[in-house]
Every structure is written in C-alpha cells, then in structure tokens.
Amino acid sequence: MIAFQRSTYLPTDRESAFDASLDVDLHLESFEDAGESIVGGVQSGSMGLGDDVTWRAKHFGIWWTMTSTITAFERPSMFVDEQRRGPFKRFHHTHTFEVSGEGTMMHDAVEFEAPLGPLGRIAERVALARYLPKLIDLRNAQLVSHFTQPSEDGDGGTSRR
C-alpha cells in the first residue's frame, strides 16, 4: 500500500472550500486533458454522504472506470471518498479543512493499493506513487484557480463562489 499527503491553501472560507471540493463539475474541469466524464451516479453539483459518482478517464493511454462513494461527511471539516469499483484494490482519500488566516488549509491524505499482488506492488512504486500525487496537485491547483479567478458576475471580486 502507498500513502501520501498534500496540503493546499485555498483563499476562501472553510465552508466554500469544503463545498467546492465536493463539486463534480469542478472536478471535471480539473481533468479535461484526461477526457474525464461522469458515466454514473451524481451527474452535476455537489455530493453528500452516501453519494457515488462513476468517472471514466484515460490514464497511461488506457480508459479506466472508477466508482467513488462519500463514506464519511462532517461539514465543513472533513469528508472521505473511497473507491467502490475500479482499478485499485483499495483507494481511500480523506479531505480535511481548517481555518488558516483569512482562508482555508485543505489537507489530502490518500492511501491506495494496486491489485495483482507482486505485480501491483511494482506498479505502485514504479508509476502510481508518482502519478497519483500529481493528479491530486492538478485537482488542488484547479480549486485554487476557482477561488482566485475574477468573478463571473463582473463585480470585480476574487472569488467565483
């Protein structure tokens, strides 16, 4: 099993950071380059406890399908998404949010395990241990961008939500 953490400062209040992190539309924007789409479950907007979404995306030149479910939910401090079906033997992602200055520090703790025993452990170390943190970084950069782009209503604000 591989585990890693990421911490990202979001220039917004904790509730907005929490809600944006559960928004499947924002998630899709993060992974446009992978051709990601929703093929089941929550189709747009925010997710809540017990909700699931099935994503389809191309990684390593292969199309993958993964269903994630929100298995823990304590607004606005934390939620957990876990793979229910998909390419991993286990995928567990805890998101926590804490007030930090005038914004929010978002922490990601990810644990995953590839299938296929010894071959899976090789894949974890050779490719996945580098690739998955980059995907989380990409996602988090999209969230930062979401809160730093000028508002769409033209009010000159720094937050879209």
DSSP file with accessible surface (Angstrom, degrees, kcal/mol):
  #  RESIDUE AA STRUCTURE BP1 BP2  ACC     N-H-->O    O-->H-N    N-H-->O    O-->H-N    TCO  KAPPA ALPHA  PHI   PSI    X-CA   Y-CA   Z-CA
    1    1 A M              0   0  102      0, 0.0     2,-0.4     0, 0.0   112,-0.2   0.000 360.0 360.0 360.0 143.1    0.0    0.0    0.0
    2    2 A I  E     -A  112   0A  27    110,-2.9   110,-2.6     2,-0.0     2,-0.4  -0.915 360.0-174.1-112.5 140.0    1.1    3.5   -0.8
    3    3 A A  E     +A  111   0A  54     -2,-0.4     2,-0.3   108,-0.2   108,-0.2  -0.989   8.6 164.1-132.5 142.8    0.2    6.6    1.3
    4    4 A F  E     -A  110   0A  20    106,-2.3   106,-2.9    -2,-0.4     2,-0.3  -0.978  18.8-146.5-151.3 161.3    0.8   10.3    0.7
    5    5 A Q  E     -A  109   0A 125     -2,-0.3     2,-0.3   104,-0.2   104,-0.2  -0.936   7.9-171.3-128.4 154.4   -0.4   13.7    1.9
    6    6 A R  E     -A  108   0A  78    102,-2.2   102,-3.2    -2,-0.3     2,-0.4  -0.990   5.8-161.1-140.4 145.5   -0.9   17.1    0.3
    7    7 A S  E     -A  107   0A  75     -2,-0.3     2,-0.4   100,-0.2   100,-0.2  -0.999  12.6-179.6-128.6 133.0   -1.7   20.4    1.9
    8    8 A T  E     -A  106   0A  26     98,-2.8    98,-3.1    -2,-0.4     2,-0.5  -0.998  23.2-135.1-136.9 131.1   -3.1   23.3   -0.1
    9    9 A Y  E     -A  105   0A  98     -2,-0.4    96,-0.2    96,-0.2    -2,-0.0  -0.738  19.6-164.7 -85.2 126.9   -4.1   26.8    0.9
   10   10 A L  E     -A  104   0A   0     94,-3.4    94,-2.7    -2,-0.5     2,-2.4  -0.967  19.8-135.6-113.0 124.5   -7.4   27.9   -0.5
   11   11 A P  S    S+     0   0   48      0, 0.0     2,-0.3     0, 0.0    92,-0.1  -0.359  76.2  75.4 -79.5  63.1   -8.1   31.7   -0.4
   12   12 A T  S    S-     0   0   13     -2,-2.4    -2,-0.2    92,-0.1   135,-0.0  -0.961  90.1 -73.3-158.5 169.8  -11.7   31.3    0.8
   13   13 A D     >  -     0   0   77     -2,-0.3     4,-2.2     1,-0.1     5,-0.2  -0.248  48.1-108.3 -69.5 161.5  -13.7   30.4    3.9
   14   14 A R  H  > S+     0   0   71      1,-0.2     4,-2.7    89,-0.2     5,-0.2   0.878 115.9  53.8 -62.0 -40.1  -13.8   26.8    5.1
   15   15 A E  H  > S+     0   0   78      1,-0.2     4,-2.7     2,-0.2    -1,-0.2   0.919 110.6  46.3 -63.2 -43.4  -17.4   26.2    4.0
   16   16 A S  H  > S+     0   0   28      2,-0.2     4,-2.6     1,-0.2    -1,-0.2   0.899 112.9  49.9 -67.0 -39.2  -16.8   27.3    0.4
   17   17 A A  H  X S+     0   0    0     -4,-2.2     4,-1.9     2,-0.2    -2,-0.2   0.932 112.6  47.6 -62.8 -45.1  -13.6   25.2    0.2
   18   18 A F  H  X S+     0   0    0     -4,-2.7     4,-0.8     2,-0.2    -2,-0.2   0.952 113.9  46.4 -60.5 -50.1  -15.4   22.2    1.5
   19   19 A D  H >< S+     0   0   56     -4,-2.7     3,-1.0     1,-0.2     4,-0.3   0.906 111.0  51.4 -62.8 -42.4  -18.4   22.6   -0.9
   20   20 A A  H >< S+     0   0    2     -4,-2.6     3,-1.3     1,-0.3    -1,-0.2   0.872 104.1  58.8 -63.5 -34.2  -16.1   23.2   -3.9
   21   21 A S  H 3< S+     0   0   13     -4,-1.9    -1,-0.3     1,-0.3    -2,-0.2   0.723 107.6  46.7 -68.8 -19.0  -14.2   20.1   -3.1
   22   22 A L  T << S+     0   0    6     -3,-1.0    25,-1.3    -4,-0.8     2,-0.7   0.362  85.4 110.8-100.5   3.3  -17.4   18.0   -3.4
   23   23 A D  B <>  -G   46   0B   7     -3,-1.3     4,-1.8    -4,-0.3    23,-0.2  -0.697  51.8-162.7 -86.4 113.9  -18.5   19.7   -6.7
   24   24 A V  H  > S+     0   0    3     21,-2.7     4,-2.3    -2,-0.7    -1,-0.2   0.804  88.5  60.1 -69.1 -26.5  -18.3   17.1   -9.5
   25   25 A D  H  > S+     0   0   62     20,-0.3     4,-1.7     2,-0.2    -1,-0.2   0.923 106.8  45.9 -66.3 -42.2  -18.4   19.9  -12.2
   26   26 A L  H  > S+     0   0    1      1,-0.2     4,-1.5     2,-0.2    -2,-0.2   0.883 109.9  55.5 -65.8 -37.4  -15.2   21.5  -10.8
   27   27 A H  H  X S+     0   0   38     -4,-1.8     4,-1.0     1,-0.2     3,-0.4   0.930 105.4  51.8 -59.8 -45.2  -13.6   18.0  -10.6
   28   28 A L  H >< S+     0   0   42     -4,-2.3     3,-0.7     1,-0.2    -1,-0.2   0.884 104.7  56.3 -60.2 -39.6  -14.3   17.5  -14.3
   29   29 A E  H >< S+     0   0   66     -4,-1.7     3,-1.0     1,-0.2    -1,-0.2   0.871 102.8  57.2 -59.3 -35.6  -12.7   20.9  -15.1
   30   30 A S  H 3< S+     0   0   10     -4,-1.5    -1,-0.2    -3,-0.4     3,-0.2   0.803 113.7  37.0 -64.5 -31.0   -9.5   19.6  -13.4
   31   31 A F  T X<>S+     0   0   14     -4,-1.0     5,-1.7    -3,-0.7     3,-1.1  -0.022  71.2 123.1-119.3  31.8   -9.2   16.5  -15.6
   32   32 A E  G X 5S+     0   0  143     -3,-1.0     3,-2.0     1,-0.3    -1,-0.2   0.880  74.2  60.2 -57.2 -38.9  -10.3   17.8  -19.0
   33   33 A D  G 3 5S+     0   0  165      1,-0.3    -1,-0.3    -3,-0.2    -2,-0.1   0.760 102.3  52.3 -64.5 -23.2   -7.0   16.7  -20.5
   34   34 A A  G < 5S-     0   0   18     -3,-1.1    24,-2.7    23,-0.0    -1,-0.3   0.377 113.1-119.7 -91.1   4.0   -7.7   13.1  -19.5
   35   35 A G  T < 5 -     0   0   38     -3,-2.0    -3,-0.2    -4,-0.2    -2,-0.1   0.783  47.6-177.0  64.9  26.9  -11.1   13.2  -21.2
   36   36 A E      < +     0   0   27     -5,-1.7     2,-0.3    -8,-0.2    21,-0.2  -0.285   7.0 169.6 -64.2 141.1  -12.8   12.6  -17.9
   37   37 A S  E     -B   56   0A  46     19,-2.3    19,-2.5    -3,-0.1     2,-0.5  -0.947  36.3-111.6-143.9 163.4  -16.5   12.2  -17.9
   38   38 A I  E     +B   55   0A  23     -2,-0.3    17,-0.2    17,-0.2     3,-0.1  -0.877  31.9 170.3 -98.9 127.0  -19.2   11.1  -15.5
   39   39 A V  E     +     0   0A  78     15,-2.8     2,-0.3    -2,-0.5    16,-0.2   0.350  63.6   7.5-118.8   4.8  -20.9    7.9  -16.5
   40   40 A G  E    S+B   54   0A  18     14,-0.9    14,-2.6     2,-0.2    -1,-0.3  -0.968 100.2  21.1-174.8 160.9  -23.0    7.1  -13.4
   41   41 A G  E    S+B   53   0A  41     -2,-0.3    12,-0.3    12,-0.3     2,-0.2  -0.434 108.1  20.2  77.5-146.1  -24.1    8.4  -10.0
   42   42 A V        -     0   0   28     10,-2.7    -2,-0.2     1,-0.2    12,-0.2  -0.383  64.2-171.4 -61.3 124.5  -24.2   12.2   -9.3
   43   43 A Q        -     0   0  110      1,-0.3     2,-0.3    -2,-0.2    -1,-0.2   0.710  60.9  -4.0 -95.3 -26.3  -24.1   13.9  -12.6
   44   44 A S  S    S+     0   0   78      2,-0.1    -1,-0.3   -20,-0.0     2,-0.1  -0.982 101.4  23.8-160.7 162.5  -23.6   17.6  -11.6
   45   45 A G  S    S-     0   0   23     -2,-0.3   -21,-2.7    -3,-0.1   -20,-0.3  -0.348  94.4 -15.8  79.5-156.1  -23.3   19.8   -8.5
   46   46 A S  B     -G   23   0B  63    -23,-0.2     2,-0.3   -22,-0.1   -23,-0.2  -0.520  53.7-139.3 -93.6 151.5  -22.3   18.7   -5.0
   47   47 A M        -     0   0   15    -25,-1.3     2,-0.2   -28,-0.2   -25,-0.1  -0.692  18.2-171.2-102.4 159.1  -22.0   15.3   -3.4
   48   48 A G    >   -     0   0   17     -2,-0.3     3,-2.3     1,-0.1    22,-0.4  -0.772  44.1 -43.8-137.1-177.0  -23.1   14.3    0.1
   49   49 A L  T 3  S+     0   0  109      1,-0.3    22,-0.2    -2,-0.2     3,-0.1  -0.241 126.6  11.0 -54.9 128.5  -22.8   11.4    2.5
   50   50 A G  T 3  S+     0   0   48     20,-2.7    -1,-0.3     1,-0.3    21,-0.1   0.253  95.3 131.0  86.6 -11.2  -23.6    8.1    0.7
   51   51 A D    <   -     0   0   62     -3,-2.3    19,-2.6    18,-0.1     2,-0.3  -0.411  37.7-164.1 -72.1 148.9  -23.5    9.7   -2.8
   52   52 A D  E     - C   0  69A  61     17,-0.2   -10,-2.7    -3,-0.1     2,-0.3  -0.923  10.3-167.6-131.0 159.6  -21.4    8.0   -5.5
   53   53 A V  E     -BC  41  68A   2     15,-2.1    15,-2.6    -2,-0.3     2,-0.6  -0.990  13.5-144.9-142.3 141.1  -20.1    9.0   -8.9
   54   54 A T  E     -BC  40  67A  15    -14,-2.6   -15,-2.8    -2,-0.3   -14,-0.9  -0.959  20.0-164.8-111.2 120.5  -18.6    6.9  -11.6
   55   55 A W  E     -BC  38  66A  26     11,-2.9    11,-2.3    -2,-0.6     2,-0.4  -0.776   8.9-162.5-101.9 148.6  -15.8    8.5  -13.5
   56   56 A R  E     +BC  37  65A  95    -19,-2.5   -19,-2.3    -2,-0.3     2,-0.3  -0.999  26.1 150.4-129.9 127.2  -14.3    7.5  -16.9
   57   57 A A  E     - C   0  64A   5      7,-2.1     7,-3.1    -2,-0.4     2,-0.6  -0.986  43.6-113.4-153.6 159.7  -10.9    8.8  -17.9
   58   58 A K  E     + C   0  63A  97    -24,-2.7     2,-0.4    -2,-0.3     5,-0.2  -0.883  38.4 162.7-104.2 119.9   -7.8    8.0  -19.9
   59   59 A H  E >   + C   0  62A  28      3,-2.4     3,-1.8    -2,-0.6    -2,-0.1  -0.996  69.5   5.5-134.4 138.5   -4.6    7.5  -17.9
   60   60 A F  T 3  S-     0   0  109     -2,-0.4    -1,-0.1     1,-0.3     3,-0.1   0.818 130.7 -63.3  58.1  29.1   -1.4    5.8  -19.2
   61   61 A G  T 3  S+     0   0   60      1,-0.2     2,-0.4    -3,-0.1    -1,-0.3   0.586 116.9 107.2  75.8   9.6   -3.1    5.5  -22.6
   62   62 A I  E <  S-C   59   0A  89     -3,-1.8    -3,-2.4    -5,-0.0     2,-0.4  -0.953  71.6-122.0-124.2 139.5   -5.9    3.3  -21.1
   63   63 A W  E     -C   58   0A 107     -2,-0.4     2,-0.3    -5,-0.2    -5,-0.2  -0.681  34.5-171.1 -79.8 129.5   -9.5    4.1  -20.4
   64   64 A W  E     -C   57   0A  92     -7,-3.1    -7,-2.1    -2,-0.4     2,-0.4  -0.917  14.1-156.7-121.2 148.7  -10.4    3.5  -16.7
   65   65 A T  E     +C   56   0A  67     -2,-0.3     2,-0.4    -9,-0.2    -9,-0.2  -0.991  16.7 175.1-125.2 132.4  -13.7    3.5  -14.9
   66   66 A M  E     -C   55   0A  31    -11,-2.3   -11,-2.9    -2,-0.4     2,-0.5  -0.992  18.9-153.7-141.9 129.9  -13.9    4.1  -11.2
   67   67 A T  E     -CD  54  85A   4     18,-3.2    17,-3.5    -2,-0.4    18,-1.3  -0.919  16.6-170.7-103.9 123.8  -16.8    4.5   -8.8
   68   68 A S  E     -CD  53  83A  10    -15,-2.6   -15,-2.1    -2,-0.5     2,-0.4  -0.915   3.4-162.2-114.1 144.1  -16.2    6.6   -5.7
   69   69 A T  E     -CD  52  82A  19     13,-2.5    13,-2.2    -2,-0.4     2,-0.8  -0.960  24.8-122.6-124.8 140.7  -18.6    6.9   -2.7
   70   70 A I  E     + D   0  81A   6    -19,-2.6   -20,-2.7    -2,-0.4    11,-0.2  -0.746  36.8 171.4 -80.2 112.0  -18.6    9.6    0.0
   71   71 A T  E     +     0   0A  43      9,-2.0     2,-0.3    -2,-0.8    -1,-0.2   0.566  62.4  29.1-104.7 -13.3  -18.3    7.3    3.1
   72   72 A A  E     + D   0  80A  28      8,-1.0     8,-2.1   -24,-0.0     2,-0.3  -0.985  63.7 177.5-145.4 145.6  -17.8   10.0    5.8
   73   73 A F  E     + D   0  79A  68     -2,-0.3     2,-0.3     6,-0.2     6,-0.2  -0.893  14.0 161.6-157.8 112.3  -19.0   13.6    5.9
   74   74 A E  E >>  - D   0  78A 117      4,-3.1     3,-2.1    -2,-0.3     4,-2.0  -0.755  46.1-117.7-133.9  84.1  -18.7   16.2    8.6
   75   75 A R  T 34 S+     0   0  121      1,-0.3   -60,-0.1    -2,-0.3    -2,-0.1  -0.476  86.6   2.9 -67.7 132.0  -19.4   19.6    7.0
   76   76 A P  T 34 S+     0   0   20      0, 0.0    -1,-0.3     0, 0.0   -58,-0.1  -0.860 128.7  52.3-106.9  25.5  -17.3   21.7    6.9
   77   77 A S  T <4 S-     0   0   40     -3,-2.1    20,-2.5     1,-0.3     2,-0.3   0.811 108.4 -11.9 -97.3 -29.7  -14.3   19.9    8.5
   78   78 A M  E  <  -DE  74  96A  37     -4,-2.0    -4,-3.1    18,-0.2     2,-0.3  -0.992  43.2-179.3-166.1 155.1  -13.9   16.6    6.6
   79   79 A F  E     -DE  73  95A   3     16,-2.0    16,-3.1    -2,-0.3     2,-0.4  -0.966  16.6-144.0-151.8 160.4  -15.1   14.0    4.2
   80   80 A V  E     -DE  72  94A   7     -8,-2.1    -9,-2.0    -2,-0.3    -8,-1.0  -0.989   7.2-166.3-125.9 134.1  -13.8   10.7    2.8
   81   81 A D  E     -DE  70  93A  21     12,-2.5    12,-2.6    -2,-0.4     2,-0.4  -0.976  11.9-175.4-117.4 139.6  -14.2    9.3   -0.7
   82   82 A E  E     -DE  69  92A  42    -13,-2.2   -13,-2.5    -2,-0.4     2,-0.3  -0.986  30.0-109.9-132.9 143.4  -13.5    5.6   -1.3
   83   83 A Q  E     +D   68   0A  24      8,-2.1     8,-0.3    -2,-0.4   -15,-0.3  -0.535  30.2 176.1 -68.8 132.1  -13.4    3.5   -4.4
   84   84 A R  E    S+     0   0A 128    -17,-3.5     2,-0.3     1,-0.4   -16,-0.2   0.697  74.5   8.7-103.4 -34.5  -16.2    1.1   -4.5
   85   85 A R  E    S+D   67   0A 151    -18,-1.3   -18,-3.2     0, 0.0    -1,-0.4  -0.987  94.8  73.0-143.8 142.1  -15.5   -0.3   -8.0
   86   86 A G  S    S-     0   0   41     -2,-0.3   -20,-0.2   -20,-0.2   -22,-0.0  -0.976  86.0 -37.8 151.1-162.0  -12.5    0.3  -10.2
   87   87 A P  S    S+     0   0   37      0, 0.0     2,-0.3     0, 0.0    -1,-0.1   0.656 101.7  79.2 -76.5 -16.6   -8.8   -0.3  -10.9
   88   88 A F        -     0   0   28     26,-0.2    26,-0.2     1,-0.1     3,-0.2  -0.628  67.5-143.8 -95.2 150.9   -7.5   -0.3   -7.4
   89   89 A K  S    S+     0   0  142     24,-2.3     2,-0.3     1,-0.3    25,-0.2   0.874  97.1   0.8 -69.4 -37.3   -7.6   -3.0   -4.8
   90   90 A R  E     + F   0 113A  84     23,-1.8    23,-2.7    -3,-0.1    -1,-0.3  -0.979  63.7 175.6-152.2 136.2   -8.1   -0.1   -2.3
   91   91 A F  E     + F   0 112A  21     -2,-0.3    -8,-2.1    -8,-0.3     2,-0.4  -0.925   8.8 171.5-143.6 118.0   -8.4    3.7   -2.7
   92   92 A H  E     -EF  82 111A  38     19,-3.0    19,-2.6    -2,-0.3     2,-0.5  -0.994   6.3-176.1-132.7 123.5   -9.2    5.8    0.4
   93   93 A H  E     -EF  81 110A  13    -12,-2.6   -12,-2.5    -2,-0.4     2,-0.5  -0.958   4.9-167.1-129.4 111.4   -9.0    9.7    0.3
   94   94 A T  E     -EF  80 109A  32     15,-2.8    15,-2.4    -2,-0.5     2,-0.5  -0.867   4.3-165.3 -98.9 128.8   -9.6   11.8    3.4
   95   95 A H  E     -EF  79 108A  15    -16,-3.1   -16,-2.0    -2,-0.5     2,-0.3  -0.965   8.7-178.0-112.5 125.2  -10.1   15.5    2.9
   96   96 A T  E     -EF  78 107A  49     11,-2.5    11,-3.0    -2,-0.5     2,-0.4  -0.944   8.3-159.8-124.7 152.0   -9.8   17.8    5.9
   97   97 A F  E     + F   0 106A   5    -20,-2.5     2,-0.4    -2,-0.3     9,-0.2  -0.995  10.9 175.7-134.5 128.8  -10.3   21.6    6.1
   98   98 A E  E     - F   0 105A 100      7,-2.2     7,-3.1    -2,-0.4     2,-0.1  -0.989  37.4-104.1-135.2 145.3   -9.1   24.0    8.8
   99   99 A V  E     + F   0 104A 102     -2,-0.4     2,-0.3     5,-0.2     5,-0.3  -0.420  39.2 179.8 -64.3 135.4   -9.3   27.8    9.0
  100  100 A S  E >   - F   0 103A  41      3,-2.5     3,-2.5    -2,-0.1     2,-0.1  -0.873  55.5 -56.5-143.3 103.9   -5.9   29.3    8.2
  101  101 A G  T 3  S-     0   0   73     -2,-0.3    -1,-0.1     1,-0.3     0, 0.0  -0.404 119.3 -21.0  61.7-127.4   -5.6   33.1    8.4
  102  102 A E  T 3  S+     0   0  190     -2,-0.1    -1,-0.3    -3,-0.1     2,-0.2   0.295 137.2  40.0 -95.0   9.9   -8.3   34.5    6.0
  103  103 A G  E <  S- F   0 100A   2     -3,-2.5    -3,-2.5   -92,-0.1     2,-0.4  -0.412  87.2 -87.3-133.0-150.3   -8.5   31.3    4.1
  104  104 A T  E     -AF  10  99A   0    -94,-2.7   -94,-3.4    -5,-0.3     2,-0.6  -0.995  17.1-143.0-136.6 134.1   -8.6   27.5    4.5
  105  105 A M  E     -AF   9  98A  43     -7,-3.1    -7,-2.2    -2,-0.4     2,-0.5  -0.889  21.9-160.6 -96.0 119.7   -5.9   24.9    4.6
  106  106 A M  E     -AF   8  97A   1    -98,-3.1   -98,-2.8    -2,-0.6     2,-0.5  -0.902   3.6-162.5-102.6 129.8   -7.1   21.8    2.8
  107  107 A H  E     -AF   7  96A  47    -11,-3.0   -11,-2.5    -2,-0.5     2,-0.5  -0.950   3.0-163.0-115.3 132.3   -5.3   18.5    3.6
  108  108 A D  E     -AF   6  95A   4   -102,-3.2  -102,-2.2    -2,-0.5     2,-0.5  -0.961   5.0-174.8-111.7 129.5   -5.5   15.4    1.4
  109  109 A A  E     -AF   5  94A  36    -15,-2.4   -15,-2.8    -2,-0.5     2,-0.4  -0.984  12.2-174.9-123.6 115.7   -4.5   12.0    2.8
  110  110 A V  E     +AF   4  93A   1   -106,-2.9  -106,-2.3    -2,-0.5     2,-0.4  -0.937  11.6 179.2-117.7 134.1   -4.5    9.3    0.2
  111  111 A E  E     +AF   3  92A  67    -19,-2.6   -19,-3.0    -2,-0.4     2,-0.3  -0.998  13.8 166.1-128.3 133.9   -3.9    5.6    0.6
  112  112 A F  E     -AF   2  91A   0   -110,-2.6  -110,-2.9    -2,-0.4     2,-0.4  -0.990  20.6-162.9-147.5 157.4   -4.1    3.2   -2.2
  113  113 A E  E     - F   0  90A  44    -23,-2.7   -24,-2.3    -2,-0.3   -23,-1.8  -0.994  17.8-137.3-141.2 130.1   -3.2   -0.4   -3.2
  114  114 A A        -     0   0    9     -2,-0.4     3,-0.2   -26,-0.2   -26,-0.2  -0.522  23.2-120.8 -81.3 153.7   -3.0   -1.8   -6.6
  115  115 A P  S    S+     0   0   52      0, 0.0    -1,-0.1     0, 0.0   -26,-0.1  -0.149  81.3  67.4 -77.0-175.8   -4.4   -5.3   -7.4
  116  116 A L  S >> S-     0   0  130      3,-0.1     3,-1.5     4,-0.1     4,-0.7   0.709  88.2-120.1  76.5  25.7   -2.4   -8.2   -8.8
  117  117 A G  H 3> S+     0   0   33      1,-0.3     4,-2.2    -3,-0.2     3,-0.2  -0.153  91.6   9.5  54.3-125.9   -0.2   -8.9   -5.8
  118  118 A P  H 3> S+     0   0   86      0, 0.0     4,-1.9     0, 0.0    -1,-0.3   0.867 132.6  52.4 -59.4 -37.0    3.6   -8.6   -6.5
  119  119 A L  H <> S+     0   0  122     -3,-1.5     4,-2.3     1,-0.2    -2,-0.2   0.904 109.2  50.6 -65.0 -38.4    2.9   -7.0  -10.0
  120  120 A G  H  X S+     0   0    3     -4,-0.7     4,-2.6    -3,-0.2    -1,-0.2   0.895 107.1  53.3 -65.1 -40.3    0.6   -4.5   -8.4
  121  121 A R  H  X S+     0   0  116     -4,-2.2     4,-1.9     2,-0.2    -1,-0.2   0.885 108.8  50.1 -64.2 -36.0    3.3   -3.6   -5.8
  122  122 A I  H  X S+     0   0  101     -4,-1.9     4,-3.0    -5,-0.2     5,-0.3   0.947 110.9  49.0 -65.3 -45.7    5.8   -3.0   -8.6
  123  123 A A  H  X>S+     0   0   40     -4,-2.3     5,-2.3     1,-0.2     4,-2.2   0.894 108.4  55.3 -61.0 -39.4    3.2   -0.7  -10.4
  124  124 A E  I  <>S+     0   0    1     -4,-2.6     5,-2.9     3,-0.2     6,-0.2   0.949 116.6  34.9 -57.2 -48.6    2.6    1.2   -7.2
  125  125 A R  I  <5S+     0   0  137     -4,-1.9    -2,-0.2     3,-0.2    -1,-0.2   0.866 121.6  44.3 -79.1 -36.2    6.3    2.0   -6.8
  126  126 A V  I  <5S-     0   0   90     -4,-3.0    -3,-0.2    -5,-0.2    -2,-0.2   0.891 136.1  -6.4 -77.8 -39.5    7.3    2.5  -10.4
  127  127 A A  I >X5S+     0   0   33     -4,-2.2     4,-2.4    -5,-0.3     3,-1.0   0.761 124.2  54.1-124.7 -52.2    4.4    4.5  -11.7
  128  128 A L  I 3><S+     0   0   24     -5,-2.3     4,-2.2     1,-0.3    -4,-0.2   0.848  99.3  61.8 -68.0 -34.9    1.4    5.1   -9.3
  129  129 A A  H 34<S+     0   0   34     -5,-2.9    -1,-0.3    -6,-0.3    -4,-0.1   0.770 117.1  33.1 -64.5 -22.9    3.4    6.6   -6.4
  130  130 A R  H <> S+     0   0  169     -3,-1.0     4,-1.0    -6,-0.2    -2,-0.2   0.794 119.7  50.2 -95.1 -38.1    4.5    9.5   -8.6
  131  131 A Y  H  X S+     0   0   66     -4,-2.4     4,-1.7     2,-0.2    -3,-0.2   0.922 105.0  52.5 -73.4 -46.2    1.4    9.8  -10.8
  132  132 A L  H  X S+     0   0   18     -4,-2.2     4,-2.2     1,-0.2     5,-0.2   0.907 106.4  52.5 -64.7 -41.0   -1.4    9.9   -8.3
  133  133 A P  H  > S+     0   0    9      0, 0.0     4,-2.7     0, 0.0    -1,-0.2   0.908 108.0  53.8 -60.2 -34.2    0.2   12.8   -6.2
  134  134 A K  H  X S+     0   0  138     -4,-1.0     4,-2.3     1,-0.2    -2,-0.2   0.883 106.9  51.1 -65.1 -37.1    0.4   14.8   -9.5
  135  135 A L  H  X S+     0   0   29     -4,-1.7     4,-2.5     2,-0.2    -1,-0.2   0.915 110.6  48.0 -65.6 -41.6   -3.3   14.2  -10.1
  136  136 A I  H  X S+     0   0   19     -4,-2.2     4,-2.8     2,-0.2    -2,-0.2   0.923 111.4  50.9 -64.5 -41.4   -4.1   15.5   -6.6
  137  137 A D  H  X S+     0   0   66     -4,-2.7     4,-2.4    -5,-0.2    -2,-0.2   0.910 110.2  49.8 -61.3 -40.9   -1.9   18.5   -7.2
  138  138 A L  H  X S+     0   0   81     -4,-2.3     4,-1.8     2,-0.2    -2,-0.2   0.935 111.9  47.8 -62.8 -46.1   -3.6   19.2  -10.5
  139  139 A R  H  X S+     0   0   21     -4,-2.5     4,-1.8     1,-0.2    -2,-0.2   0.925 112.5  48.7 -60.6 -44.9   -7.0   19.0   -8.8
  140  140 A N  H  X S+     0   0    5     -4,-2.8     4,-2.4     1,-0.2    -1,-0.2   0.880 107.0  55.3 -68.0 -35.0   -5.9   21.3   -6.0
  141  141 A A  H  X S+     0   0   58     -4,-2.4     4,-2.6     1,-0.2    -1,-0.2   0.883 106.0  53.1 -62.7 -37.0   -4.5   23.8   -8.4
  142  142 A Q  H  X S+     0   0   38     -4,-1.8     4,-2.4     2,-0.2    -2,-0.2   0.904 108.2  50.1 -64.6 -39.6   -7.9   23.9  -10.1
  143  143 A L  H  X S+     0   0    2     -4,-1.8     4,-1.6     2,-0.2    -2,-0.2   0.929 110.6  48.8 -65.1 -43.4   -9.5   24.6   -6.7
  144  144 A V  H  X S+     0   0   44     -4,-2.4     4,-0.9     1,-0.2     3,-0.4   0.948 112.4  49.1 -59.2 -47.0   -7.1   27.5   -6.1
  145  145 A S  H >X S+     0   0   34     -4,-2.6     4,-1.9     1,-0.2     3,-0.8   0.893 104.8  59.0 -59.5 -40.4   -7.8   28.9   -9.5
  146  146 A H  H 3< S+     0   0    0     -4,-2.4    14,-1.1     1,-0.2    -1,-0.2   0.884 111.6  40.6 -56.0 -39.1  -11.5   28.6   -8.9
  147  147 A F  H 3< S+     0   0    2     -4,-1.6    -1,-0.2    -3,-0.4    -2,-0.2   0.531 118.1  46.0 -91.2  -5.2  -11.2   30.9   -5.9
  148  148 A T  H << S+     0   0   76     -4,-0.9    -2,-0.2    -3,-0.8    -1,-0.2   0.552  86.8  97.4-113.1 -11.1   -8.7   33.3   -7.4
  149  149 A Q  S  < S-     0   0   70     -4,-1.9     3,-0.1    -5,-0.2     8,-0.0  -0.495  89.3 -91.3 -73.4 149.2  -10.2   34.0  -10.9
  150  150 A P        -     0   0  102      0, 0.0     8,-0.2     0, 0.0    -1,-0.1  -0.267  54.1 -93.9 -56.6 146.3  -12.3   37.1  -11.2
  151  151 A S    >   -     0   0   15      6,-1.2     3,-1.0     1,-0.1     5,-0.3  -0.268  24.2-129.2 -63.5 151.2  -16.0   36.5  -10.5
  152  152 A E  T 3  S+     0   0  153      1,-0.2    -1,-0.1     8,-0.2     8,-0.1   0.672 102.8  65.9 -76.1 -17.1  -18.2   35.7  -13.5
  153  153 A D  T 3  S-     0   0  121      1,-0.0    -1,-0.2     7,-0.0    -2,-0.1   0.442 108.3-119.1 -89.3   4.4  -20.8   38.4  -12.5
  154  154 A G  S <  S+     0   0   68     -3,-1.0    -2,-0.1     1,-0.1    -1,-0.0   0.629  73.1 131.6  76.0  15.6  -18.3   41.2  -13.1
  155  155 A D  S    S-     0   0  108      1,-0.1    -1,-0.1     2,-0.0     3,-0.1   0.509  74.7-118.0 -82.1   1.2  -18.3   42.5   -9.6
  156  156 A G        +     0   0   67     -5,-0.3    -1,-0.1     1,-0.2    -4,-0.0   0.554  65.7 143.6  80.0   5.0  -14.5   42.6   -9.5
  157  157 A G        -     0   0   28      2,-0.1    -6,-1.2     1,-0.1    -1,-0.2  -0.151  56.4-128.3 -72.6 171.8  -14.3   40.1   -6.7
  158  158 A T  S    S+     0   0  105     -8,-0.2     2,-0.4    -3,-0.1    -1,-0.1   0.364  84.4  70.8-103.5   4.7  -11.7   37.5   -6.4
  159  159 A S        -     0   0   32    -11,-0.1   -12,-0.2     1,-0.1    -2,-0.1  -0.974  58.0-158.4-126.6 137.6  -14.0   34.6   -5.9
  160  160 A R              0   0   51    -14,-1.1    -8,-0.2    -2,-0.4   -13,-0.1   0.618 360.0 360.0 -81.0 -18.2  -16.3   32.9   -8.3
  161  161 A R              0   0  151    -15,-0.2    -1,-0.1   -10,-0.0  -145,-0.1  -0.980 360.0 360.0-132.8 360.0  -18.4   31.4   -5.5
